[in-house]
Amino acid sequence: MGGHGTVPEDLIGHIDPSSAKAVGSDVMRPAGLTRSTPRGRQAWRLIKGGTLGFSFRFAILKSSRRGDVRTLDEIDVFEISASPRR
């Protein structure tokens, strides 16, 4: 289950990147996980166990600065991949 891969056996479901929304300091999104495959079932167990999270690739469309803090005001999420939680 490598991050940002395209190997068919690593594809475990789908998320519409445009559905990702900021909720406080988290990113929430509806997802569909394919649990009919061994890899999908394994991913489901890892997600439920808290060891598998998600990595986002995005383009910054609009940002602002306040001192040393940069706030991403608008982003375009174009890929979401399963990845180990840290």
Secondary structure as UniProt FT lines:
FT   TURN            3..4
FT   HELIX           8..10
FT   STRAND          13..14
FT   HELIX           17..19
FT   STRAND          21..23
FT   TURN            24..25
FT   STRAND          26..28
FT   STRAND          32..33
FT   TURN            35..36
FT   HELIX           38..49
FT   STRAND          52..66
FT   TURN            67..68
FT   STRAND          69..84
//
